[in-house]
């Protein structure tokens, strides 16, 4: 397991933790790793009986140590019930949308409610899943500046460009820090970049669609833009690592590497040449977009090692095939 030895040597059996939005892409992997580590997990979901959460019950250890709790981020009492008696909370639940009404209230007030419930339950630590979108969206930053945990996205820029997802995540993270400080809660934040890798849940999530569209023929060109990527298992490991390491504090950027969309389609075409992967850029007039610089030294200092992006792309496609979201190559012949 390519992660710090300090994570391997800690027997965590018997501790109870809560994972909000347990059926999501990152959260499902987090529940899987927590159960494998011996934790008892309470996962909050909107409806425990919904078939879309069935994959959680099939995880190793789920029968004995996983309880799905009906909860809503805007209903403090339901969160209190789920979190009471927990040693820690992983707050991963968040709407992924650019609809300001659907994004802002659940992101901000939902996060406040989780931290209030965690404070009442006297939880040891809360780990909050933020995003790189709360870190790097700043048009005034020089391209020579290395993006690190001290950087914050420019709220006015997010508003002006109607990027309500990033706006909402900045507001949610700032609310988390404010309430944690006020209530004396030990908060640690993970800021992942675009997350890929095998799906545990039956549905395709927003970040995986980003790759799927290049394989189905849905798009004929790729954008002249750059994106940083990370494996979903590494994001789950990072959450565990910052929860279990007493000295962990503040924010942690979680990223493996950055690629231009042109590099993504090149890798996909080499790995899966039988799919109609685009070869043309939608913008051939402007120079190729340059990647920004970032550092993940904080996570590496805790012992984190990352799965390479090529393996991440390969496993994403194989998972899409296995889950029936992408026809197998033989069907194209």
C-alpha positions as CSV (number, residue, x, y, z in Angstrom):
1,X,0.0,0.0,0.0
2,X,1.9,3.1,-1.2
3,X,1.2,5.4,1.7
4,X,3.1,6.3,4.8
5,X,4.0,3.5,7.2
6,X,2.4,5.5,10.0
7,X,-0.9,4.7,8.4
8,X,-0.3,1.0,8.3
9,X,0.8,0.6,11.9
10,X,-2.3,2.2,13.6
11,X,-5.0,-0.4,14.5
12,X,-8.2,1.6,14.4
13,X,-10.7,-1.2,15.2
14,X,-13.4,0.0,17.5
15,X,-13.4,3.7,16.6
16,X,-16.6,5.1,15.1
17,X,-16.5,7.8,12.4
18,X,-19.2,9.4,10.3
19,X,-18.9,10.0,6.5
20,X,-21.4,12.4,5.0
21,X,-22.7,11.8,1.5
22,X,-21.5,8.2,1.8
23,X,-22.8,7.1,-1.6
24,X,-20.6,9.6,-3.6
25,X,-17.5,8.8,-5.6
26,X,-14.8,9.8,-3.1
27,X,-17.0,8.9,-0.1
28,X,-17.6,5.3,-1.3
29,X,-13.8,4.8,-1.5
30,X,-13.4,6.4,1.9
31,X,-16.0,4.1,3.4
32,X,-14.2,1.1,1.8
33,X,-10.8,2.0,3.2
34,X,-12.2,2.9,6.7
35,X,-14.0,-0.5,6.9
36,X,-10.7,-2.2,5.8
37,X,-8.9,-0.4,8.6
38,X,-11.3,-1.7,11.2
39,X,-13.4,1.4,11.8
40,X,-17.2,1.4,12.4
41,X,-18.7,3.7,9.9
42,X,-21.9,5.7,9.9
43,X,-22.6,6.9,6.4
44,X,-25.2,9.6,5.9
45,X,-27.4,9.3,2.8
46,X,-30.7,10.8,1.8
47,X,-32.4,7.4,1.6
48,X,-30.7,4.3,3.0
49,X,-33.0,2.1,1.0
50,X,-32.2,3.7,-2.4
51,X,-30.6,1.0,-4.7
52,X,-27.9,3.5,-5.6
53,X,-26.4,3.0,-2.1
54,X,-26.5,-0.8,-2.4
55,X,-22.8,-1.0,-3.3
56,X,-21.9,0.3,0.2
57,X,-23.6,-2.7,1.8
58,X,-21.5,-5.1,-0.3
59,X,-18.1,-3.7,0.9
60,X,-16.0,-5.9,3.1
61,X,-16.9,-5.4,6.7
62,X,-20.1,-3.5,5.9
63,X,-22.4,-6.0,7.4
64,X,-20.8,-5.8,10.8
65,X,-19.6,-2.2,10.9
66,X,-21.5,0.1,8.5
67,X,-24.7,1.8,9.3
68,X,-26.4,4.0,6.7
69,X,-28.2,6.9,8.4
70,X,-30.9,9.0,6.8
71,X,-29.7,12.6,7.0
72,X,-30.0,16.0,5.2
73,X,-27.2,18.6,5.4
74,X,-29.8,21.3,6.1
75,X,-31.5,19.3,8.9
76,X,-29.2,19.7,12.0
77,X,-31.1,17.2,14.1
78,X,-30.6,14.4,11.5
79,X,-26.9,15.2,11.5
80,X,-26.7,15.2,15.3
81,X,-28.2,11.7,15.3
82,X,-25.7,10.4,12.8
83,X,-22.6,12.1,14.4
84,X,-23.3,11.6,18.1
85,X,-20.9,9.1,19.6
86,X,-18.4,9.4,16.7
87,X,-14.7,9.9,17.2
88,X,-14.4,11.9,13.9
89,X,-16.3,13.1,10.9
90,X,-15.4,13.1,7.2
91,X,-17.6,15.7,5.5
92,X,-17.5,14.8,1.8
93,X,-21.1,15.6,0.9
94,X,-21.6,18.5,-1.5
95,X,-23.7,19.3,-4.5
96,X,-21.8,19.3,-7.8
97,X,-23.6,21.8,-9.9
98,X,-23.2,25.3,-11.4
99,X,-26.8,26.2,-10.4
100,X,-26.3,28.8,-7.7
101,X,-29.5,28.0,-5.8
102,X,-28.7,24.3,-5.7
103,X,-25.1,24.9,-4.7
104,X,-24.8,27.7,-2.3
105,X,-27.1,26.9,0.7
106,X,-26.3,23.2,1.0
107,X,-22.6,23.8,0.6
108,X,-22.4,26.6,3.1
109,X,-25.1,26.0,5.7
110,X,-24.7,22.2,5.4
111,X,-21.1,22.5,6.2
112,X,-21.8,24.7,9.2
113,X,-24.4,22.1,10.5
114,X,-21.9,19.3,10.2
115,X,-19.3,21.1,12.2
116,X,-21.9,22.2,14.8
117,X,-23.0,18.6,15.2
118,X,-19.4,17.4,15.4
119,X,-18.7,20.0,18.1
120,X,-21.7,18.9,20.2
121,X,-20.5,15.3,19.8
122,X,-17.0,16.3,21.0
123,X,-15.4,14.7,17.9
124,X,-11.6,14.5,17.9
125,X,-11.2,15.8,14.3
126,X,-13.3,16.8,11.3
127,X,-11.9,16.3,7.8
128,X,-13.6,18.4,5.2
129,X,-13.4,17.6,1.4
130,X,-12.9,20.9,-0.3
131,X,-11.5,21.3,-3.9
132,X,-8.6,22.8,-5.8
133,X,-11.4,25.0,-7.1
134,X,-11.3,26.9,-3.8
135,X,-7.5,27.4,-4.2
136,X,-6.3,28.3,-7.7
137,X,-9.1,30.4,-9.4
138,X,-7.3,33.7,-9.4
139,X,-6.7,35.7,-12.7
140,X,-4.3,38.0,-11.0
141,X,-1.8,35.3,-9.9
142,X,1.4,35.3,-11.8
143,X,2.1,32.1,-13.8
144,X,5.4,31.8,-11.9
145,X,3.7,31.5,-8.5
146,X,3.5,28.0,-7.2
147,X,0.0,27.3,-6.0
148,X,0.1,26.0,-2.4
149,X,-2.3,25.8,0.6
150,X,-2.0,29.5,1.3
151,X,-3.8,30.4,-2.0
152,X,-7.5,31.1,-2.3
153,X,-9.7,31.4,-5.3
154,X,-11.0,35.0,-6.1
155,X,-14.7,35.1,-5.2
156,X,-15.4,38.0,-7.5
157,X,-13.8,36.2,-10.4
158,X,-15.8,33.1,-9.7
159,X,-19.0,35.2,-9.6
160,X,-18.1,37.1,-12.8
161,X,-17.4,33.9,-14.6
162,X,-20.6,32.2,-13.1
163,X,-18.5,29.4,-11.7
164,X,-20.9,28.7,-8.8
165,X,-19.4,25.4,-7.9
166,X,-16.0,27.0,-7.1
167,X,-17.7,30.0,-5.5
168,X,-19.8,27.6,-3.3
169,X,-16.8,25.6,-2.3
170,X,-14.8,28.7,-1.3
171,X,-17.8,29.9,0.8
172,X,-18.2,26.4,2.3
173,X,-14.6,26.0,3.2
174,X,-14.4,29.5,4.7
175,X,-17.6,28.8,6.7
176,X,-16.0,25.6,7.9
177,X,-12.9,27.4,9.2
178,X,-14.9,30.1,10.9
179,X,-17.3,27.7,12.7
180,X,-14.4,25.3,13.6
181,X,-12.5,28.2,15.2
182,X,-15.6,29.4,17.0
183,X,-16.5,26.0,18.4
184,X,-12.9,24.8,19.0
185,X,-13.0,22.0,16.5
186,X,-9.9,20.4,15.1
187,X,-10.5,20.8,11.3
188,X,-8.3,19.5,8.5
189,X,-9.1,20.2,4.8
190,X,-8.3,18.1,1.7
191,X,-8.3,20.0,-1.6
192,X,-8.3,17.5,-4.4
193,X,-8.0,18.3,-8.1
194,X,-10.2,16.4,-10.7
195,X,-10.7,12.9,-9.3
196,X,-10.6,9.8,-11.6
197,X,-10.4,6.1,-11.1
198,X,-12.6,3.1,-10.7
199,X,-16.2,3.6,-9.7
200,X,-17.7,1.8,-6.7
201,X,-21.1,3.4,-7.1
202,X,-23.3,2.4,-10.1
203,X,-23.7,5.8,-11.6
204,X,-21.3,8.0,-13.5
205,X,-20.2,11.1,-11.6
206,X,-19.3,14.5,-13.0
207,X,-15.5,14.0,-13.1
208,X,-15.7,10.6,-14.8
209,X,-18.0,12.1,-17.6
210,X,-15.0,14.3,-18.4
211,X,-13.2,11.2,-19.7
212,X,-16.2,9.3,-20.9
213,X,-17.1,11.9,-23.5
214,X,-13.7,11.4,-25.3
215,X,-14.4,7.7,-25.7
216,X,-18.0,7.7,-26.9
217,X,-17.6,10.0,-29.9
218,X,-19.8,12.6,-28.0
219,X,-17.1,15.3,-28.7
220,X,-15.1,15.7,-31.9
221,X,-12.5,18.0,-30.4
222,X,-10.7,18.6,-27.1
223,X,-10.4,22.0,-25.4
224,X,-7.2,24.1,-25.2
225,X,-7.0,23.8,-21.5
226,X,-5.1,22.1,-18.7
227,X,-6.4,20.1,-15.8
228,X,-4.7,18.4,-12.7
229,X,-5.7,14.9,-11.9
230,X,-5.6,12.5,-9.0
231,X,-6.7,8.9,-8.3
232,X,-9.8,8.5,-6.2
233,X,-8.1,5.9,-4.0
234,X,-5.3,8.5,-3.3
235,X,-8.0,11.1,-2.3
236,X,-9.5,8.6,0.1
237,X,-6.1,7.7,1.5
238,X,-5.3,11.4,1.9
239,X,-8.4,11.8,4.1
240,X,-7.4,8.8,6.2
241,X,-3.8,10.1,6.5
242,X,-4.8,13.6,7.7
243,X,-7.3,12.1,10.1
244,X,-4.9,9.6,11.7
245,X,-1.8,11.8,11.8
246,X,-2.0,13.9,15.0
247,X,0.3,16.6,13.6
248,X,-1.8,17.1,10.5
249,X,-3.3,20.6,10.3
250,X,-4.6,23.2,7.8
251,X,-5.2,22.4,4.1
252,X,-3.7,19.7,1.9
253,X,-3.7,20.0,-1.9
254,X,-4.2,16.5,-3.3
255,X,-2.9,16.1,-6.9
256,X,-0.8,13.8,-9.0
257,X,0.0,15.7,-12.2
258,X,-1.3,18.2,-14.6
259,X,-2.0,17.5,-18.3
260,X,-3.2,19.5,-21.2
261,X,-6.4,18.0,-22.7
262,X,-4.3,17.2,-25.7
263,X,-2.0,15.0,-23.6
264,X,-5.1,13.3,-22.1
265,X,-6.5,12.3,-25.5
266,X,-3.0,11.1,-26.6
267,X,-2.7,8.8,-23.5
268,X,-6.3,7.5,-24.1
269,X,-5.6,6.9,-27.8
270,X,-2.5,4.9,-27.0
271,X,-4.3,2.8,-24.3
272,X,-7.6,2.4,-26.1
273,X,-7.0,3.0,-29.9
274,X,-10.3,1.3,-30.8
275,X,-12.4,4.2,-29.5
276,X,-13.2,7.4,-31.5
277,X,-10.9,9.6,-29.5
278,X,-10.7,13.2,-30.8
279,X,-7.4,14.3,-32.3
280,X,-8.2,18.0,-33.0
281,X,-8.1,20.9,-30.6
282,X,-11.2,23.2,-30.6
283,X,-8.9,26.2,-30.5
284,X,-6.0,26.1,-33.0
285,X,-5.6,29.9,-33.1
286,X,-4.2,30.5,-29.6
287,X,-1.0,29.1,-28.1
288,X,-1.4,25.9,-26.1
289,X,-2.5,26.6,-22.6
290,X,0.3,26.3,-20.1
291,X,-0.1,24.4,-16.8
292,X,0.1,26.3,-13.5
293,X,2.7,25.2,-10.9
294,X,1.5,23.5,-7.7
295,X,3.0,21.7,-4.8
296,X,1.8,18.7,-2.8
297,X,4.8,18.7,-0.5
298,X,2.5,18.9,2.6
299,X,0.8,15.6,1.8
300,X,4.2,14.0,0.8
301,X,5.6,15.0,4.2
302,X,2.9,12.8,5.8
303,X,4.1,9.9,3.7
304,X,1.8,10.1,0.7
305,X,2.7,8.6,-2.6
306,X,0.5,9.0,-5.7
307,X,-0.7,6.6,-8.3
308,X,0.6,7.8,-11.8
309,X,-2.0,9.6,-13.9
310,X,-1.6,7.1,-16.8
311,X,-2.7,4.2,-14.5
312,X,-5.5,6.5,-13.2
313,X,-6.8,7.0,-16.8
314,X,-6.5,3.3,-17.6
315,X,-8.4,2.2,-14.5
316,X,-11.1,4.8,-15.2
317,X,-11.8,3.4,-18.6
318,X,-11.7,-0.2,-17.5
319,X,-14.2,0.6,-14.7
320,X,-16.5,2.4,-17.2
321,X,-16.4,-0.8,-19.4
322,X,-17.1,-3.1,-16.4
323,X,-20.0,-1.0,-15.1
324,X,-21.6,-1.0,-18.6
325,X,-21.2,2.8,-19.2
326,X,-18.9,2.3,-22.1
327,X,-19.4,-0.4,-24.8
328,X,-16.6,-2.9,-25.0
329,X,-14.2,-2.4,-28.0
330,X,-15.4,-5.6,-29.7
331,X,-18.8,-4.1,-30.1
332,X,-17.3,-1.4,-32.3
333,X,-15.9,-3.9,-34.9
